Amino acid sequence: MKITKTAQAGAVESSDVLITVAPNPEGGIKIELETKRVIEKQFGQQIEKVIRETVEALNVEDVIVKAQDKGALDYTYRARVQAALERAL
């Protein structure tokens, strides 16, 4: 599936994440992570893995996923990415 519009889910609050999804005209899945440098060093790969797995599980192609992290856990990432993608479809 391909998304047709930009959508968001989540919030920029402690222990949450704001996920924004938009169509990627260049193709493929692109992930942009905004978080504290320490968090990115320790957990950046895991966060990107969770986002990518969620996008792929929903069979979405050609999407840009922007994540503004404030200390969210994996299950929060999954829920926010899924909600944003469903809103964008």
N, C-alpha and C positions, 0 to 999 in steps of 0.2 A: 504494500500500500504506500501511497505517497500522500503527504499532508499538503494542504492547499493554502493554509493561512497560519499566522503566528498565534500562539496561545501560551498561557502561563498557568502554573499551579504552585502553591506553597506561599511562603512568606519569608521576609528577611528578618527573622526573629531568632533568638537563641534556640538552639537544638532543632532548627528547621532549615529548609533550603528553598530558594525560589528557582524554579525550573522554567525556562523559556524555550519553546521549540519554534523553529521556522523552517520553511523549505530551503533546501540546499541546491542552488542552481548548478553548482560544480559537480554534484553527485556524491554519493556515499554518506557515511555517518561522521559528522564532525562534532567533537565535544570540546567545549570551552569551560574550564573550571576556574572560578574565582573563590579563593579561600585564603586563610592565613598561610604564610610561607611554611611554617612548621607543620601544619596539617597536610599541606600538599606534599611535602617531603615524605612524611610518614604514611599517609593514606591515599595520596593522589591516584596511584595505580589502581587500588581497590575501588575507589569511587568511580573512576572511569570504566572499570570492568563491570560494575553493577549497572551503570547507565547503559552501556553498550548491550549487555545481556537483556535488559528490559526492552530496549528498542528492537532488538532482533527477535525476541519472543513475541512481540506484537506485529512482526513482519512489516515494519516500517522502513522505507528506503529514502535516501536523499534528504537527510534532515540535519539541521544544526541544533545541538542541545547546549544551552548555556545554563550553567549551574552556579548560583551565588550561595555558597555554603556558609552556614553559621553553626556548624557542629552537628549536623544531622547524621543519623545512623542509616545503615543499608536499607532497612525496610521503609524508611521515610523516603529515601531516594527512589525506590521502586514505585511507591504509591504516587509520588509527585510526577515522575516521568510518565507513568501510565495515564494519570489524569490530564496532564498537559497534551499528550498525544491524542487522547480521545477528544479533547476539546478542539484540537486542530483538524481533526478528520471531519 
